Amino acid sequence: MYEVQQLIDGVWGAGGDPSDVLILDPADDTEVTRVPEATEAHVAAAVKASRVAAAGWAATPAAVRGATLHRIADLLESSADQLAEAQTAEMGRPIGLARGGVEAGVGTLRQYAELGPIHRGQALAGNPEAIDLMAVQPRGVVAVLTPWNDPVAVSCGLLGAALVTGNAVVWKPSERSPVSGWLLARLFAAHLPPGVLSLLTGGGRVGAALAEQEVDVVAHVGSTATGRSIAATCARTGAKALLENGGSDPLVVDDNVDPRWAAEQAALGAFTNSGQLCVAVERIYVLRGVADGFVDALVARARALRVGPGRDPETEIGPLVDRRQRAVVDTQVRAAVADGARIRAGGSVPDGPGAFYPPTVLVDCSDEMAVMREETFGPVAPVLVVDSFDEALSRAAHSPYGLSASVLTGSMTHAQQAWRELPVGTVKINNVFGGAPGGAAHPRRGSGSGFGYGPELLDELTVTKVVHITAPPDRW
């Protein structure tokens, strides 16, 4: 059991009934914690405290803010096991993958600790008797709303970038991963002045109340529906909306690749973290020439994956975050079967406790099925066979989302065509995951707006002021 508390104006345990929200371990249904649900008064108090603290933090030298992030990263690194165990307990993530998320968070904090102090404006070429410059300043108070599926890495990105640029932050982690949020907030707060970081806990109502407050930015990573609601709120309040929403990311498999290798990549993309990643492979378009071998290998891989509790180091696929999410996944699979899809692996809710769902492969899919059109967020690999690379790209591009896409091809011509034509923020060629540190992209359409990572995130969380200074005349 964890005793999760809120942090408001430097005070832990500030308000809320500690039995408001119940969190169960998705592997065995045992109780993990009960956390308080922030009231509107708590939300208002947190924003007020952050507004007061923002001026002092903005005036703190950038190098000092960067050094603070480095000290927080040191603490996080030494607390990796504790943070990983919390993720496994509250959302079922396999322990090795959870540790990887913590390591990614450490790296992100160190990246922003170095980038923050050198993030600056520029001098302008104007009248030589004057000084013209573009000065960068923090926006003020940033409301940060983070998801449950990768709670440490994603939170470190938004928190690190907001803090190193001189903003104060009011943070509400997902109600499905409050322990990770609380533990991480304790590490941050140990090195920050009171009020610079506040932590609120609770469900969607708390997040909606926070977005309605007089904040300067609402930074959200989560579902498209919530992102659109936040965008509408920000349109009324004048706050900047920085959104990374959901996706239905395609994988294109060309007919000039080894189908067994392609199947390994597809399984990695579709089943890692039980498919609960915003950039997971959600729909697969495979050319007919390699389709049979690809599907057979993908089915074999799905059946071979070790499913079990995340705390078991041998586990490859843990449970879904809860039974509610499992019901969403199973409903989409059943609907696909009713519309003509065939199950080649998995596809049914297992008996026993927890929220487990097996790695599932569907064939004979069509574009109209929800598993090919919507974000499933589960370990499901739906396959549609196509006759040409052009057809694959066309079908992959036909989506209300625009987060990322993957293409497996042995043709440089096809690789160039793919990254140019696919209307998404990130295109990965011959690797469903990976990329250089600091990469940033613009999600499109239903997948959000603004840069969520990389050096460009510092631009999103600051404002630029143009300054013109002319010397006074010798005589008034």
C-alpha positions as CSV (number, residue, x, y, z in Angstrom):
1,M,0.0,0.0,0.0
2,Y,1.1,3.5,-0.9
3,E,-0.1,6.6,0.9
4,V,-0.4,9.1,-1.9
5,Q,-0.7,12.8,-1.0
6,Q,-1.2,16.0,-2.8
7,L,1.3,18.9,-2.8
8,I,0.0,22.5,-2.7
9,D,2.1,25.5,-1.9
10,G,4.9,23.3,-0.5
11,V,2.6,21.4,1.9
12,W,2.1,17.6,1.4
13,G,-1.3,16.1,2.3
14,A,-3.1,19.3,1.5
15,G,-6.7,18.4,1.5
16,G,-8.8,15.6,0.0
17,D,-10.2,12.3,1.4
18,P,-7.5,9.6,1.0
19,S,-10.2,7.0,0.1
20,D,-11.7,8.9,-2.9
21,V,-10.0,6.9,-5.7
22,L,-9.2,3.2,-5.5
23,I,-6.3,1.7,-7.5
24,L,-6.1,-2.1,-8.0
25,D,-3.2,-4.1,-9.2
26,P,-4.3,-5.2,-12.7
27,A,-2.4,-8.5,-12.3
28,D,-4.3,-9.8,-9.3
29,D,-7.0,-7.2,-8.3
30,T,-5.3,-6.5,-4.9
31,E,-5.5,-3.0,-3.6
32,V,-2.5,-0.7,-4.4
33,T,-3.7,2.6,-2.9
34,R,-6.5,5.0,-2.3
35,V,-5.9,8.5,-3.3
36,P,-7.6,11.9,-2.7
37,E,-9.8,13.6,-5.3
38,A,-8.9,17.2,-5.4
39,T,-11.7,19.7,-5.0
40,E,-12.2,22.9,-7.0
41,A,-10.8,24.8,-4.0
42,H,-7.7,22.6,-4.0
43,V,-7.2,23.3,-7.7
44,A,-7.6,27.0,-7.3
45,A,-5.2,27.1,-4.3
46,A,-2.6,25.2,-6.3
47,V,-2.8,27.6,-9.2
48,K,-2.7,30.6,-6.9
49,A,0.4,29.3,-5.1
50,S,2.1,28.6,-8.5
51,R,1.3,32.1,-9.7
52,V,3.0,33.6,-6.6
53,A,6.0,31.3,-6.9
54,A,6.4,31.8,-10.7
55,A,8.1,35.3,-10.5
56,G,10.9,34.1,-8.2
57,W,11.5,31.0,-10.2
58,A,11.6,32.9,-13.5
59,A,14.2,35.3,-12.0
60,T,16.4,32.3,-11.0
61,P,19.4,32.1,-13.3
62,A,18.9,29.5,-16.0
63,A,22.1,27.8,-15.1
64,V,20.8,27.3,-11.6
65,R,17.5,25.9,-12.9
66,G,19.5,23.5,-15.1
67,A,21.7,22.4,-12.2
68,T,18.5,21.7,-10.2
69,L,17.2,19.4,-12.9
70,H,20.5,17.5,-12.8
71,R,20.1,17.0,-9.0
72,I,16.6,15.7,-9.6
73,A,17.8,13.4,-12.3
74,D,20.4,12.0,-9.8
75,L,17.6,11.3,-7.3
76,L,15.5,9.7,-10.0
77,E,18.4,7.5,-11.0
78,S,18.9,6.3,-7.4
79,S,15.1,5.7,-7.0
80,A,14.7,3.7,-10.3
81,D,13.7,0.4,-8.6
82,Q,11.0,2.1,-6.5
83,L,9.5,4.0,-9.5
84,A,9.6,0.8,-11.6
85,E,7.9,-1.2,-8.9
86,A,5.2,1.4,-8.6
87,Q,4.4,1.3,-12.3
88,T,4.2,-2.5,-12.2
89,A,1.9,-2.4,-9.3
90,E,-0.6,0.2,-10.5
91,M,-0.7,-0.4,-14.3
92,G,0.9,-3.8,-14.8
93,R,3.9,-2.8,-16.8
94,P,6.6,-5.5,-17.0
95,I,9.4,-4.6,-14.5
96,G,12.1,-4.4,-17.1
97,L,10.1,-2.1,-19.4
98,A,9.2,0.0,-16.3
99,R,12.9,0.4,-15.5
100,G,13.5,1.5,-19.1
101,G,10.8,4.2,-18.7
102,V,12.6,5.5,-15.6
103,E,16.0,5.5,-17.5
104,A,14.3,7.4,-20.3
105,G,13.0,10.0,-17.8
106,V,16.5,10.4,-16.3
107,G,17.9,11.0,-19.8
108,T,15.2,13.5,-20.7
109,L,15.8,15.5,-17.5
110,R,19.5,15.7,-18.2
111,Q,18.9,16.7,-21.8
112,Y,16.7,19.7,-20.6
113,A,19.2,20.5,-17.8
114,E,21.7,21.2,-20.6
115,L,19.5,22.7,-23.2
116,G,17.6,25.1,-20.8
117,P,20.5,27.4,-20.0
118,I,21.4,27.9,-23.7
119,H,17.9,28.4,-24.8
120,R,17.8,32.1,-25.8
121,G,16.6,34.7,-28.2
122,Q,18.7,36.6,-30.8
123,A,20.0,40.0,-31.7
124,L,18.4,41.7,-34.7
125,A,20.2,43.7,-37.4
126,G,18.5,47.1,-37.1
127,N,19.6,50.7,-36.8
128,P,23.3,50.6,-35.7
129,E,22.6,53.3,-33.1
130,A,20.0,51.1,-31.4
131,I,19.8,47.7,-29.9
132,D,17.2,45.3,-31.2
133,L,16.7,41.8,-29.8
134,M,14.3,39.0,-29.3
135,A,14.2,38.0,-25.6
136,V,12.8,34.7,-24.4
137,Q,10.8,34.6,-21.2
138,P,8.8,31.8,-19.4
139,R,5.0,31.7,-20.0
140,G,4.2,31.7,-16.3
141,V,2.0,28.8,-14.9
142,V,1.9,25.6,-16.9
143,A,-0.9,23.0,-16.2
144,V,0.6,19.5,-17.0
145,L,-1.7,16.5,-17.5
146,T,0.1,13.3,-18.1
147,P,-1.0,9.7,-19.0
148,W,-0.7,6.4,-17.2
149,N,0.9,4.2,-19.9
150,D,4.5,5.7,-19.6
151,P,4.1,7.8,-16.5
152,V,7.7,8.6,-15.6
153,A,9.3,9.2,-19.0
154,V,6.5,11.4,-20.4
155,S,6.1,13.4,-17.1
156,C,9.9,14.1,-17.0
157,G,9.7,15.6,-20.5
158,L,7.0,18.0,-19.8
159,L,8.0,18.8,-16.2
160,G,11.7,19.2,-17.1
161,A,11.1,21.5,-20.0
162,A,8.6,23.7,-18.2
163,L,10.7,24.1,-15.1
164,V,14.1,24.7,-16.8
165,T,12.5,27.5,-18.8
166,G,11.4,29.2,-15.6
167,N,7.7,28.3,-15.4
168,A,5.8,27.1,-12.3
169,V,3.9,23.9,-12.8
170,V,0.6,22.5,-11.5
171,W,0.7,18.8,-12.3
172,K,-2.1,16.2,-12.4
173,P,-0.9,12.7,-13.3
174,S,-3.5,10.2,-14.5
175,E,-5.8,8.7,-11.9
176,R,-4.6,5.3,-13.2
177,S,-1.0,6.0,-12.2
178,P,-1.1,8.3,-9.2
179,V,1.6,6.4,-7.2
180,S,4.2,7.1,-10.0
181,G,3.2,10.7,-10.0
182,W,3.4,11.1,-6.3
183,L,6.8,9.4,-6.0
184,L,8.2,11.5,-8.9
185,A,6.8,14.7,-7.5
186,R,8.5,14.0,-4.2
187,L,11.8,13.9,-6.0
188,F,11.2,17.1,-7.8
189,A,9.8,19.0,-4.8
190,A,13.0,18.1,-2.7
191,H,14.9,20.6,-4.9
192,L,12.3,23.2,-5.7
193,P,11.0,26.3,-3.9
194,P,7.5,26.0,-2.4
195,G,4.8,26.5,-5.0
196,V,7.0,26.0,-8.0
197,L,5.5,22.5,-8.4
198,S,2.1,21.5,-7.1
199,L,0.6,18.0,-7.4
200,L,-3.1,17.3,-7.7
201,T,-4.7,13.9,-7.8
202,G,-8.0,12.6,-9.0
203,G,-9.9,11.9,-12.2
204,G,-11.0,13.7,-15.3
205,R,-13.0,16.2,-13.3
206,V,-9.9,17.5,-11.6
207,G,-8.1,17.9,-15.0
208,A,-11.0,19.7,-16.5
209,A,-11.1,22.1,-13.4
210,L,-7.4,22.7,-13.8
211,A,-7.7,23.6,-17.5
212,E,-10.4,26.1,-16.6
213,Q,-8.1,28.0,-14.2
214,E,-6.1,31.1,-15.2
215,V,-3.0,29.2,-16.4
216,D,-0.8,30.2,-19.3
217,V,-0.3,26.7,-20.9
218,V,-2.2,23.4,-20.7
219,A,0.2,20.6,-21.7
220,H,-1.7,17.3,-22.2
221,V,-0.6,13.9,-23.3
222,G,-3.6,11.5,-23.5
223,S,-6.7,10.7,-25.4
224,T,-8.0,12.6,-28.4
225,A,-11.4,13.2,-26.8
226,T,-9.7,14.8,-23.7
227,G,-7.3,16.8,-25.9
228,R,-10.2,18.3,-27.9
229,S,-12.0,19.2,-24.7
230,I,-8.9,21.0,-23.5
231,A,-8.4,22.8,-26.8
232,A,-12.0,24.1,-26.6
233,T,-11.4,25.3,-23.0
234,C,-8.1,27.0,-24.0
235,A,-9.9,28.8,-26.8
236,R,-12.2,30.4,-24.2
237,T,-9.5,31.1,-21.6
238,G,-6.7,32.2,-23.9
239,A,-4.2,29.6,-22.5
240,K,-1.9,27.9,-25.0
241,A,-2.9,24.3,-25.6
242,L,0.0,21.9,-26.1
243,L,-1.4,18.5,-27.0
244,E,-0.2,15.0,-27.9
245,N,-3.4,13.0,-28.3
246,G,-4.1,9.5,-29.5
247,G,-3.1,7.8,-32.7
248,S,-3.9,4.8,-34.9
249,D,-0.4,4.3,-36.2
250,P,0.1,2.2,-39.4
251,L,2.8,-0.3,-40.3
252,V,3.5,-0.9,-44.0
253,V,5.3,-4.1,-44.9
254,D,6.8,-4.1,-48.4
255,D,7.2,-7.3,-50.5
256,N,11.0,-7.0,-50.7
257,V,11.7,-7.7,-47.0
258,D,12.2,-10.9,-45.0
259,P,8.7,-11.7,-43.7
260,R,10.0,-13.3,-40.5
261,W,12.0,-10.2,-39.6
262,A,9.0,-8.0,-40.5
263,A,6.9,-10.1,-38.2
264,E,9.3,-9.5,-35.3
265,Q,9.1,-5.8,-35.9
266,A,5.3,-5.9,-36.1
267,A,5.1,-7.9,-32.9
268,L,7.4,-5.5,-31.1
269,G,5.3,-2.5,-32.3
270,A,1.9,-4.0,-31.5
271,F,2.5,-5.9,-28.3
272,T,5.1,-4.0,-26.3
273,N,3.6,-2.6,-23.1
274,S,0.5,-4.7,-24.0
275,G,-0.1,-2.3,-27.0
276,Q,-0.6,0.6,-24.6
277,L,1.7,3.1,-26.3
278,C,0.7,6.2,-28.3
279,V,3.1,5.1,-31.0
280,A,2.2,1.4,-31.0
281,V,1.5,-0.3,-34.3
282,E,-2.3,-0.3,-34.5
283,R,-2.9,-1.4,-38.1
284,I,-0.8,-3.4,-40.6
285,Y,-0.8,-3.2,-44.4
286,V,1.2,-6.0,-45.9
287,L,1.9,-6.6,-49.6
288,R,0.4,-9.8,-50.9
289,G,3.8,-11.2,-52.0
290,V,5.0,-11.7,-48.4
291,A,1.6,-11.8,-46.6
292,D,1.4,-15.6,-45.9
293,G,4.9,-15.9,-44.5
294,F,4.5,-12.6,-42.5
295,V,1.2,-13.6,-41.0
296,D,2.4,-17.1,-40.1
297,A,5.5,-15.7,-38.4
298,L,3.5,-13.0,-36.6
299,V,1.0,-15.6,-35.3
300,A,3.9,-17.8,-34.0
301,R,5.5,-14.9,-32.3
302,A,2.2,-13.8,-30.6
303,R,1.6,-17.3,-29.3
304,A,5.1,-17.6,-28.0
305,L,5.1,-14.4,-26.0
306,R,5.2,-15.0,-22.2
307,V,2.1,-13.4,-20.6
308,G,2.1,-12.9,-16.8
309,P,2.4,-10.5,-13.9
310,G,4.7,-7.5,-14.6
311,R,6.7,-8.2,-11.5
312,D,7.9,-11.5,-12.9
313,P,11.2,-10.7,-14.8
314,E,10.4,-13.4,-17.4
315,T,7.1,-11.7,-18.4
316,E,7.0,-10.2,-21.8
317,I,3.3,-9.1,-21.9
318,G,1.7,-7.9,-18.7
319,P,-2.0,-7.1,-18.1
320,L,-3.8,-4.1,-19.4
321,V,-4.1,-1.2,-17.0
322,D,-7.6,-2.3,-15.8
323,R,-10.6,-4.3,-16.8
324,R,-12.3,-1.2,-18.2
325,Q,-9.5,-0.9,-20.8
326,R,-9.7,-4.6,-21.5
327,A,-13.4,-4.4,-22.2
328,V,-12.7,-1.7,-24.8
329,V,-10.1,-3.9,-26.5
330,D,-12.2,-7.0,-26.5
331,T,-15.2,-5.1,-27.8
332,Q,-13.2,-3.9,-30.8
333,V,-11.9,-7.4,-31.5
334,R,-15.4,-9.0,-31.3
335,A,-16.8,-6.3,-33.6
336,A,-14.1,-7.0,-36.2
337,V,-14.9,-10.7,-36.1
338,A,-18.6,-10.0,-36.5
339,D,-17.7,-7.9,-39.6
340,G,-15.6,-10.7,-41.2
341,A,-12.2,-10.7,-39.6
342,R,-10.6,-14.0,-38.5
343,I,-8.7,-14.6,-35.3
344,R,-5.4,-16.3,-35.8
345,A,-4.0,-15.8,-32.3
346,G,-5.5,-14.7,-29.0
347,G,-8.7,-12.8,-29.2
348,S,-10.5,-13.9,-26.0
349,V,-10.7,-12.8,-22.4
350,P,-8.9,-15.3,-20.2
351,D,-10.3,-16.7,-17.0
352,G,-8.9,-15.7,-13.6
353,P,-8.1,-12.4,-11.8
354,G,-6.6,-9.3,-13.3
355,A,-7.0,-7.5,-16.6
356,F,-5.0,-9.8,-18.9
357,Y,-5.6,-10.0,-22.6
358,P,-3.5,-12.2,-25.0
359,P,-1.5,-11.0,-27.9
360,T,-4.0,-11.1,-30.7
361,V,-3.6,-11.3,-34.5
362,L,-6.6,-10.6,-36.8
363,V,-6.6,-11.2,-40.6
364,D,-9.1,-10.4,-43.3
365,C,-9.6,-7.0,-41.8
366,S,-11.1,-4.0,-43.6
367,D,-10.7,-0.2,-43.4
368,E,-14.1,0.2,-41.9
369,M,-13.5,-1.9,-38.8
370,A,-12.8,0.0,-35.5
371,V,-9.6,-1.9,-35.0
372,M,-8.3,-0.4,-38.3
373,R,-9.9,3.0,-37.8
374,E,-9.7,3.9,-34.1
375,E,-7.0,3.7,-31.4
376,T,-7.3,0.2,-29.8
377,F,-4.6,0.6,-27.1
378,G,-4.2,-3.1,-26.5
379,P,-2.1,-6.0,-27.8
380,V,-4.0,-6.4,-31.1
381,A,-2.4,-6.7,-34.6
382,P,-5.0,-6.3,-37.3
383,V,-3.7,-7.2,-40.8
384,L,-5.0,-6.0,-44.2
385,V,-3.4,-7.5,-47.4
386,V,-2.8,-5.0,-50.3
387,D,-1.6,-5.4,-53.8
388,S,0.9,-2.6,-54.1
389,F,3.1,-0.2,-52.1
390,D,1.1,2.8,-53.4
391,E,-2.1,1.2,-52.2
392,A,-0.5,0.5,-48.8
393,L,0.5,4.2,-48.4
394,S,-2.9,5.4,-49.5
395,R,-4.7,3.2,-47.0
396,A,-2.2,4.1,-44.2
397,A,-2.7,7.8,-44.9
398,H,-6.5,7.6,-44.7
399,S,-7.0,8.2,-41.0
400,P,-8.3,10.9,-38.7
401,Y,-5.0,10.7,-36.8
402,G,-1.5,11.8,-37.6
403,L,0.9,10.8,-34.9
404,S,3.5,8.3,-36.5
405,A,3.9,5.5,-39.0
406,S,6.4,2.7,-39.7
407,V,7.5,1.3,-43.0
408,L,9.5,-1.8,-43.6
409,T,11.1,-1.8,-47.0
410,G,14.3,-2.8,-48.8
411,S,13.8,0.0,-51.4
412,M,15.3,3.4,-50.8
413,T,12.9,4.7,-53.4
414,H,9.9,3.4,-51.4
415,A,11.5,4.7,-48.2
416,Q,11.8,8.2,-49.6
417,Q,8.2,8.1,-51.0
418,A,6.8,6.9,-47.7
419,W,8.3,9.7,-45.5
420,R,7.3,12.3,-48.0
421,E,3.7,11.1,-48.5
422,L,2.6,9.9,-45.1
423,P,0.7,12.7,-43.3
424,V,2.1,12.1,-39.8
425,G,4.6,13.7,-37.4
426,T,7.1,10.8,-37.3
427,V,8.0,8.2,-39.9
428,K,10.2,5.3,-38.9
429,I,11.8,3.3,-41.7
430,N,12.8,-0.3,-40.9
431,N,12.4,0.1,-37.2
432,V,9.1,0.5,-35.3
433,F,10.8,2.2,-32.4
434,G,14.0,4.1,-31.8
435,G,15.5,7.4,-32.9
436,A,18.1,9.9,-31.9
437,P,17.6,11.8,-28.6
438,G,16.0,15.2,-28.9
439,G,13.8,14.3,-31.9
440,A,10.6,16.4,-32.0
441,A,7.7,16.3,-34.3
442,H,4.3,17.9,-35.0
443,P,1.4,15.5,-34.4
444,R,-1.4,16.3,-36.9
445,R,-5.2,16.2,-37.0
446,G,-6.7,14.2,-34.2
447,S,-3.3,13.4,-32.7
448,G,-2.7,16.9,-31.4
449,S,-0.7,20.1,-32.0
450,G,2.6,21.6,-31.0
451,F,6.0,20.0,-30.2
452,G,5.9,17.6,-27.3
453,Y,9.6,16.7,-27.1
454,G,13.1,17.8,-28.1
455,P,14.6,21.3,-28.0
456,E,11.5,22.7,-29.7
457,L,9.4,22.0,-26.6
458,L,11.4,24.8,-24.9
459,D,10.0,27.1,-27.5
460,E,6.4,26.0,-26.8
461,L,6.9,26.8,-23.1
462,T,8.3,30.2,-23.5
463,V,7.3,33.5,-25.2
464,T,9.4,35.8,-27.3
465,K,9.4,39.5,-26.7
466,V,10.8,41.9,-29.3
467,V,12.8,44.8,-27.7
468,H,14.0,48.0,-29.4
469,I,16.3,50.2,-27.4
470,T,17.5,53.6,-28.7
471,A,19.8,55.9,-26.8
472,P,18.2,59.1,-25.6
473,P,19.1,62.2,-27.6
474,D,22.0,64.3,-26.4
475,R,19.6,67.2,-25.9
476,W,15.9,66.8,-24.9
